[in-house]
Amino acid sequence: MKNAVEFKNISKNFPGVRVLNNVNFAIQEGEVHALLGENGAGKSTLLNILHGLYTDYEGDVYLNGEKVHFKNPYDAIVNGKISKVHQETNVVKDLTVGQNITLGYEPKKGCFVDYKNLNDTVNNILQRLNCRFKAEDSAAFLSAGEMQMVAIAKALFHNSNVISLDEPTASLTTKETDALFKIIRELKANGMTVIYVSHRLEEIFQICDRATILRDGECITTLEIDKTDRDELIRNMVGRNVNAVASRMQESRVQEETVLEVKHLTRNKVFYDINFELKKGEILGFAGLVGSGRTDVMRTIFGADKKSSGHIYMGGKHVHIRNTQDALRHGIGLLPEERKTQGFIRYTTNTDNIALSCLEKFLKMGMVSNDMKLKNCEHFMKELNINPKIPDFQTQNMSGGNQQKVILAKWLSTNANILIFDEPTKGVDVAAKAEIYRLMEDIVASGKSVIVISSELPEIMGISDRIIVMCEGRKTAELLPDEFSEETILNYAMGGKKDAEIQA
Amino acid sequence: MLKSKLKGMSRELAVLAALILLIIVFSILDPVYLTPGNMVDIIKQGTINGILAIGITFAIISGGIDLSIGCTFAIVIVAVGQLTVVGVPPLVAIVLGGILGAIMGSINGILITKMNLQPFIATLGTMSVYRGLAYVFTGGWPVLGIPDNYRHVFTTKLFGDVPNSILVLFAIAIVTHIVLSKTRFGNYLYAVGGNEEAAKLSGVNVDKTKIIGYSICGACAAFAGMIMLANLGTGEPASGEGYELDAIAAAAVGGTRMAGGKGTILGTMLGALLLAALKIGMIVIGVQSFWQFVVTGIIIVIAAYFETIQDKLSAMIYKKQEKAAAAAEK
């Protein structure tokens, strides 16, 4: 068998982190090759290198035995005959399907677009893919599955030999997924090479020939799908060195008292029937894959999104949280995942960012006192070791870890006794990570409670008193420390329903 | 402390420097320019635009815009004009006029928040509605015979040559400055304009904050209108056309960020005065009036460009500071 794609000694650094380390493997012509790994294992980075999105890397990429180095994604599509179908497919809704597929490479007649030729060519491709829509149709009304087809049609339009699918089924219905698999098998029969990234292991067994597993930026192994099983795949995905694991320095502070109880919380089409309790002094972890609905549950509890049904009780009392002001009043604080876009105010100093949620505390004769804000800021800069210790510094210019601490200081300035951390260590360097873990421990030691969402399994296992696992908008497991293991969590996070029933 | 305060006001200082430079240049070209009488003329010229610009600064800081202020201005002119004509005491009419303006502003705010409309489109709509209502109200005719007791409220000169309208301008500037820098609402307004999602996730009532901002904008337009009414002595429903653009220009020259989250009353005031000084200066030295538009436009573009350069510079300075801080830590 000929190799369609070969990676030789690929390494890639981002500022301060090595995301890929000496990756070597090959993808054979005409196979469906799965790329597996946890969030952050380096799958997307590797694909981005292959498709010319990242041009600055070490090592060599070979395509059909020839060394290539694409300048940009278009270079890869047009000259490399290699296309990527994105996780979120890019469709311009104001154009027709045909215009979308040929965008930038429309057939011309003189200086005008030759629409007849364009639509005929595209309709031929759509027919091959058994699509029910036509080139002339508006792209505005396509479903997620149809958009996926448009992206595949685009790859065919450019005569691609290699096509990567990044989480193609994430937003598809079962029926659409079946249709997609049929197409993939047909493409394969025609000699197309397919790279398939998915977190859904069942799909890997349905559609893939071989699987390469990445972990922490390294290529672990390549396995024949016929000769392996789910357990072996998961074992290879999670096995890691123990040193990097976050751990608790203080003993557990969990008390009997329930501070928050969520019953049957549902937000239609996002998550369903979420039930859990949070104890005083507890660090409750929420695990699951990206997109499993963890963040949405927290935003709903915090009043940032509307619930469809369900109830929230605090200290035994039924509470109505309709907006974020209500949440603030009831003592709930949220440290959002996207710090830059959701966490702090641009062009604004640390002093003002920290003071924002509790300005009523800094009133002097009805006016906001700058001195009191400043004192509060200086207090927390010292207490949380925020660097640089310059109150006038604009928060947007600080490092990720320090930004996180500024946001934490904002909530500690209020009377919040339940703090929700959404991916608190995302984009934060190792030293700052350890500091954030210590701060979380200090918070629960002072009698407050913490909910933490994290996609890093060692992190969530290291710091949580209890872990709730979610998969596709549903709670699939609730684990106590003696049940914590990466295999178990990953199994539930990937929808291992059978086991959940047995244990429940 | 003073140094850091001044650093925070670099934009205002730059506008002030430009204003002083302008006055010096015009004074050299024609010494008449520097007389106290002419200085008062400049401020008089800047009064109406200044008050409108202060109002629109609130809308812009919140991350929006209010195109309807020129029309709110006109409605208040004809409404307050009619009230005074039928004998309502001046001060009562002024209070009612202010409330009317605030209500019209809050309608904009409600459209923008509760109906989730783009500020540009929402106020483009109300702009036309308010203008139409002003015409409907008077049947297209101006309101005539504004009583002197009303006009005197704004035109009397309590201090030397300075009419009361200028005192009103400064009073509004001081009050709005305090509102913006010293109240919770003011803090929230900057937060909402700087990052609406983050403000919401910090427990800020975004809708309420915006609606109050637009109400203040409307109330300012009302006061500007009432001064115009006193100055002219007739209530013209067509008045205020295009004034929203002059107000935006003053705010922009004064360093208000069009995307929201940044801007000060002091900056806007200086911006309005700069544009007025430029206009009067060109009249004094006898520049053909068509050229005045060209020069004003160029000033606005330069101010906007200055803004982008300033952003890049401050980002560079911060990076250097951060590096220094990191080095100091090690």
Interface residues (C-beta under 8 A of the other chain):
Chain A: F302 A304 N323 T324 Q325 A327 L328 L334 P336 T341 Q342 G343 F344 I345 R346 Y347 T348 D352 A355 L356 S357 L359 E360 L363 G366 M367 V368 N387 P388 I390 D392 F393 Q394 N397 M398 S399 K410 T414
Chain B: S4 G8 I178 K182 T183 R184 G186 N187 Y188 Y190 A191 G194 N195 E197 A198 A199 K200 L201 S202 G203 V204 N205 R257 G261 K262 A315 Y318 K319 Q321 E322 A325 A326 E329
